[in-house]
Amino acid sequence: MQKELYKWLKDVGEQDSARLISECSVDLLYVDTLFEMSSDRMTDLMDAQIGVPGRYYLKLQTEFQKEIKVIETQLMEIAIAMGMHIRGISWNPKIDNNNELQMKISIIVRQAIFDELTLNKISWAGRLEEPDFLNRIFDLSKIQSYDSRYDNAYDDIHKHRIMNYDWEDDWIFTDRRFNLLHCDEETLLKFLSLTINPVSRTDEEGVNQLIEIYNRNLSAGGIEFYEKSKIAGKSIYGYREITSGQTTNENKEIKQRKIALVVGCSDYEFAGHLENPLNDVKSVKESLESLGFDVMYAENPNLKELKIGIDDFGTELEKYDVGLFYFAGHGVQVKGLNYLIPVDANLKNERTVEYDCVQVDRILSHMESAKTSVNLIILDACRNNPFERNWGRELGQRGFAVMDAPKGSLIAYSTSPGKTASDGEGKNGLYTGELISEIKSVNVTITQLFQKVRKSVMEKSKDEQVPWESTSLTADFYFNRK
C-alpha cells in the first residue's frame, strides 16, 4: 500500500506528503469482512499502521500536521477504490523494516515453494477470486492482456480463470507479467503474505500448512514468517530476517520417545500370496530401529492377533511422544471406510468385511487417546482387492478412501484415493522401496520426505501410481535430525 499511496500523492500534487510517506511503511491489518444486506458485495474492514522513522516521528505533531491530514484522507480514498474500508489509522515508530531484506531468495527456493503449492493443490488465492487477489499487489488495470479482446490483465484473468476456467491452476507461477520466479524479494513476500492473510484464508489448518512450507524453504535464505499481531482473534503474519542469534523451536534439540507398530501380511489363506510385504516390514523395522524407534512387529497376523497387536500398541503409545503405524498387505474400502485385511479373512461379500477385517479408525482412535504430539500412519495396502470379482465391485471403489488426519497426525497412502498400487517386482514394493531409500536422509522434514517418495514412485511407475498424504501436522517432524 505504501507504493500506491506514494504514487497517488504525487499524482494529485501533494509533493510534501509524498516525500514523507516515501520513507514510511504502511501496513493494513485485517479486522473483519462487511457484507451489504442488499447484495453479495463484501468490503474488508482494515486498520492502517504507518511506521515513521525516528527523525520524523517526534516532529509529527509540530511540523507535519498538514501532511498527516492529507495522507490520512487520501489513504481512505485509495482503500475505498480497492474495496476496503479503513477503520482507524495509527502512526507508530518505525523500528524494523521488512523492505530491507539483505538475503536473496533464490530461484530454486521459489520453485520449490511453487511446486509444493501445486503438488498439494493449494489455492494460492484462497477465498478471493484470483484477479481480486492479484489486484491487491499489482495494478492489473495497467498490465497488458494476453487476450486481444481485453485491454488489461484484470479482464483477461477474469475471463480465463473465473468465466471459462481454461488456464491451469499454477498459471501465476509462470506468467511473465508477474514474474514471481525473478521478481524482487518484497513483491514475492507480499504475494506469499497475502496467501496467509485472513482476507484470503481463514482456516487455521490451511494457514499453518502454508507457513510450514514457506518457512521450511525460506530458512535457507534467512527469512521467516511470524505472527505479527492478532486482530479480532485472527493472526496477522509478517516476515523478517532470522538473525544468527535467534533460536527457533525447530532448532531446539528435543529428545522424543518414539514407538512404531510394523505389520506385514503376505500369506493369505483365501487371497493368495503377496511377494513383498514381509520383506517390506523387515526393511521398515530395521530402518526405524536405526532412527531411535522402539518397534513392535507382526508377521502374517490373523484377525485376533492383528486386533490384539493394535490394542497393545495403543496401550504402549501413552508412554511416547511419537507414534507410527506401518502396514503392508491387502486393504479395502467399503462405503467410505478403510479396512486392513488379516491373513485369515474370507470375504465372501462386502457385509463380512466389518467382521473379518480391522478398520483403520481403530489405530486412529488409539493415537487420539494417547495424546502423542506426532502420529504417523503409513499404508502400503492399496493393492487390488483379491475378493473383488466375487463381490461385483465397481472400479470406483478400489483402493482406499480419503481419511481426515486428526490434529498432529499424517496419513500416508502408497497411491492416490480410489487407486491401486503395485506389489512391486524387486525385493521391496515400489512405494516402500522408495520410502526406505529416503527415510534416513538427514535434516529432511517429513513433508519433504514424502514429496521425494512421491516423485520417485511417479517416475518409476510412469505416473500410474501417485502416493498421497493427508496431514494436520502443526510443526515439522524429522526422522533423522542432526
SULDANOR-V738021 format. One record per backbone hydrogen bond with DSSP energy under -0.5 kcal/mol. NH is the residue of the N-H (numbers start at 1). CO is the residue of the C=O. E is the energy in kcal/mol with one decimal. If there is no record, write none. Layout:
nh-><NH,NH>
co-><CO,CO>
e-><E,E>
This chain:
nh-><5,6,7,8,9,10,11,12,13,14,15,18,19,20,21,22,23,24,25,27,29,29,30,31,32,34,36,39,43,44,45,46,46,47,48,49,50,51,51,52,56,57,58,59,60,60,62,63,64,64,68,69,70,71,72,73,74,75,76,77,78,79,80,81,82,83,84,85,87,87,88,90,92,92,94,95,100,101,106,110,111,112,113,114,115,116,117,118,119,120,121,122,123,124,126,127,128,132,133,134,135,136,136,137,138,140,142,143,148,150,153,153,154,156,157,158,159,160,161,162,162,163,164,166,167,171,173,174,175,176,178,179,182,183,188,189,190,191,192,193,194,195,196,196,197,200,201,207,208,209,210,211,212,213,214,215,216,217,218,219,220,221,222,223,224,226,228,228,229,231,234,236,238,240,242,243,246,251,252,252,254,255,256,258,258,259,260,261,262,263,263,264,265,268,268,269,272,274,280,281,282,283,284,285,286,287,288,289,290,291,291,292,293,294,295,296,296,298,300,306,307,308,309,310,311,312,313,314,315,316,317,318,318,319,320,321,322,323,324,325,326,327,328,329,331,332,334,337,339,340,341,342,342,343,345,348,352,353,354,355,356,357,358,359,360,362,363,364,365,366,367,368,369,370,371,372,373,374,375,376,377,378,379,379,380,380,381,383,386,388,391,392,393,397,398,406,408,409,410,411,412,412,413,414,418,419,421,426,433,434,435,436,437,438,438,439,441,443,444,445,446,449,450,451,452,453,454,455,456,457,458,459,460,461,462,463,464,467,468,470,472,479,482>
co-><1,2,3,4,5,6,7,8,10,9,13,14,15,16,17,18,20,21,51,49,27,47,28,45,45,43,41,36,34,83,32,44,85,29,88,27,90,25,49,92,53,53,54,56,56,57,59,59,59,60,64,65,66,67,68,69,70,71,72,73,74,75,76,77,78,80,79,44,46,85,46,48,50,90,52,93,97,98,104,106,107,108,109,110,111,112,113,114,115,116,118,117,121,122,123,200,125,129,129,130,131,132,133,134,134,138,139,140,146,147,140,143,140,152,153,154,155,156,157,157,158,158,159,160,160,168,170,171,171,174,175,175,179,179,184,185,186,187,188,189,190,191,192,193,194,197,197,203,204,205,206,207,208,209,210,211,212,213,214,215,217,218,219,218,240,238,226,236,236,234,231,229,226,224,222,241,243,248,248,249,252,253,254,256,292,322,294,324,296,261,326,298,328,266,272,343,268,266,276,277,278,279,280,281,282,283,284,285,286,287,288,289,288,258,293,260,294,262,264,302,303,304,305,306,307,308,309,310,311,312,313,314,315,316,317,257,257,374,259,376,261,378,263,380,381,339,337,334,332,358,330,340,356,301,342,346,349,350,350,352,352,353,340,357,338,359,360,360,361,362,363,364,365,366,367,367,321,321,408,323,410,325,377,412,327,378,379,329,384,385,387,388,388,394,395,404,472,406,375,470,377,410,468,379,400,416,382,428,429,430,431,432,433,434,435,435,438,480,441,443,477,445,446,447,448,449,450,451,452,453,454,455,456,457,459,458,461,465,413,411,409,444,480>
e-><-2.7,-2.4,-2.4,-2.2,-2.5,-1.8,-2.3,-2.1,-1.2,-2.6,-1.3,-2.1,-2.4,-1.8,-2.5,-1.7,-1.3,-1.3,-1.6,-2.7,-0.5,-3.4,-0.5,-2.8,-1.4,-3.5,-2.0,-1.1,-2.6,-1.4,-3.2,-0.5,-2.9,-2.5,-2.9,-3.0,-3.1,-2.5,-0.6,-3.3,-1.7,-2.0,-1.0,-1.3,-0.5,-1.3,-0.8,-3.1,-0.9,-1.1,-2.5,-2.0,-2.2,-2.8,-2.6,-2.2,-2.6,-2.4,-1.9,-1.7,-2.6,-2.3,-2.0,-2.0,-1.3,-1.7,-3.0,-2.6,-3.8,-0.6,-0.6,-2.4,-3.0,-0.6,-2.8,-1.1,-1.4,-0.5,-0.8,-2.2,-2.8,-2.1,-2.1,-2.6,-2.7,-1.9,-2.1,-2.3,-3.2,-2.3,-1.2,-2.7,-0.5,-0.7,-0.9,-3.3,-2.0,-0.6,-2.3,-2.6,-1.8,-0.6,-1.3,-1.7,-3.3,-1.3,-1.8,-1.2,-0.6,-2.2,-1.4,-2.1,-0.7,-1.6,-3.0,-2.5,-2.2,-1.9,-2.4,-0.6,-1.6,-2.1,-2.9,-1.6,-1.0,-1.7,-1.2,-1.5,-0.8,-0.5,-1.2,-2.3,-1.5,-1.9,-1.9,-2.9,-2.1,-2.1,-2.5,-2.6,-2.1,-1.2,-0.7,-1.0,-0.9,-1.8,-2.5,-2.1,-2.7,-2.1,-1.9,-2.6,-2.2,-1.8,-2.9,-2.9,-1.8,-1.6,-3.1,-1.5,-0.6,-1.5,-1.5,-1.6,-2.4,-2.4,-0.7,-2.6,-1.7,-2.8,-2.4,-3.1,-2.4,-2.1,-2.8,-0.7,-1.6,-1.0,-0.8,-0.6,-0.7,-0.5,-0.8,-0.6,-0.5,-2.3,-2.6,-2.5,-2.7,-0.5,-2.6,-2.1,-2.7,-1.4,-1.5,-2.7,-0.6,-2.1,-2.8,-2.7,-1.8,-2.1,-2.7,-2.7,-2.3,-2.2,-2.8,-2.4,-1.8,-0.8,-0.7,-1.4,-2.4,-2.5,-0.6,-3.5,-0.5,-2.2,-3.1,-2.7,-2.3,-2.5,-2.6,-2.2,-2.4,-2.8,-2.0,-2.2,-1.8,-2.3,-2.2,-0.6,-0.8,-2.1,-2.0,-2.1,-2.4,-2.4,-1.8,-2.6,-2.8,-2.1,-2.2,-1.5,-0.5,-2.2,-2.4,-1.8,-3.1,-3.1,-2.3,-0.7,-0.5,-1.8,-1.4,-1.3,-1.2,-1.2,-0.5,-0.8,-2.2,-1.7,-2.2,-0.5,-2.4,-2.0,-1.2,-1.6,-2.5,-1.4,-2.2,-2.5,-2.1,-2.2,-0.9,-0.8,-1.0,-1.8,-1.9,-2.8,-2.5,-3.1,-0.5,-3.0,-2.7,-0.7,-0.8,-0.6,-0.6,-1.6,-1.3,-1.7,-1.3,-1.8,-1.9,-0.5,-2.0,-1.4,-2.2,-3.2,-3.4,-0.5,-3.5,-1.8,-2.2,-2.0,-1.8,-0.6,-2.8,-1.7,-2.2,-2.8,-1.6,-1.0,-0.6,-2.0,-2.1,-2.7,-0.8,-0.5,-2.1,-2.7,-2.3,-1.6,-2.4,-2.3,-2.5,-2.2,-2.2,-2.7,-2.6,-2.2,-2.5,-2.0,-0.7,-3.1,-1.2,-0.5,-1.8,-2.6,-2.9,-0.6,-0.5>
